[in-house]
Amino acid sequence: MSTQADHGHELVPRPELTPDALRAALAVVAPGRLDEMQATKDEAFAQAVEWQSLSPVQSWVQIWAKEIEIARRPDLSARYAQAEKDLEHEDPAIAREALRELSAVLEEALKAVRG
């Protein structure tokens, strides 16, 4: 597990960027998504073989590291959930702000996992 900035209570430490470490973290923070993770992993590895490139596997790692970063940090998770809810708001200004907030959460999570 790697070091990270203090964001208050975190459900698990930030995992290393390996399939096994990501799976172990997801099993704690969002166990209901393990089948989804495995399916996308299988797709990424098959695509990597087909393309003769590690790019699909690297993308898979980044995607799941970001998802886990959001799920392991209640601050990000709450912001993300509220923004998702507000996307469907009847007031266009609230929906636009929700889209901006979703982008901000995703960017913060990606920045955190990239170090």
N, C-alpha and C positions, 0 to 999 in steps of 0.2 A: 504494500500500500504506500502511496506517495504522500508527501506533505502537502498541506493546503492552507490557505488563509482561513482565519476564524470567521465563520458565517453563522455563529450560534450553534444550536443543536444540529448535528448531522447524524443521520440514521446509521451510516457506516462510513468508514474512511474512504477516500477516493481510491478506487482500485487501479492497479497497474493496467496498462493498455494491452492486455492479453485476453484471448477468448475465455480461458479458464477463470481468470480473475474477474472479468466482466460478468460471466455467468454466476459466479458465487455472489457477487454484489447484487445482481438482479434478483437472485433467489431470496434475498433478504428484503429489498425495497419494493419489489413488484413481482412476486412469484407467479402471478397470473399471466405474465408476459413471457415466461420461459419458452413456451411452444413457439410463439412469434419470433423470439430471438433465434431459436434453433432453425426455423424455416428460412429466415433471412440469411443466416450463416450458411446453410446448405446452398442457397442460391448464389451467394457471394463466392463461395469456393468453387462451385461449378462454373460460374462466369470467369473466375480467375484462370481456370484450366483452359476454358474455351478461348479466352483472349490472350493466354500466355502472359499474364500480367498480374502483379499483386494489387493493382489499383482497386479492384472490387473488394478485396479483403481489407485493405486500408480504410476504404470508405465505410465498410461495415463496422469496423472498430470505432471509428469516429462517431458514427451515428449512435451506436449503443453506449459509448462513453458519455455522450451528450444526454441521452435519455436517462441514464443512471445518475448523472450529475443533478439533473432536475429532481428526480425521484428521491435521492438521498438527502436533499436539502429542503426541509419544510418551507423555508423562505421562498425559494424558487418554485417549488411545487404549488404553493398557494397562489403565487402571482400568476403562474401558468394556468391554473384551473380557473381563476377569476377572469382572466383575459379570454380564455376559450368560451366561457359562459357569455361574456359581454360581446363577443363577435356577432351574435344573433340579435343584439339589442335593436329595438325599433328606432332609437335615436342614432342617426348616422355618425354624429360626433363621438358618441360612446363606442360605437363599433370601430371607427377609425383609431381611436385611442387604444382599444383592445388589440388591434392588429399591430400597432406600434409597440405595445407592451409585450406581446408574444415574440416579436422580433428581438426586443431587448433581452428577454429571458433566454432565448435560444443563443443569442450572441454571448451573453455572460457565461452560459454553460459551456459553450464551445471554447471560449477563451480560457476558462478554468481548466478544462481537460487538456488543452494544448500547452498549458504552462506558460 
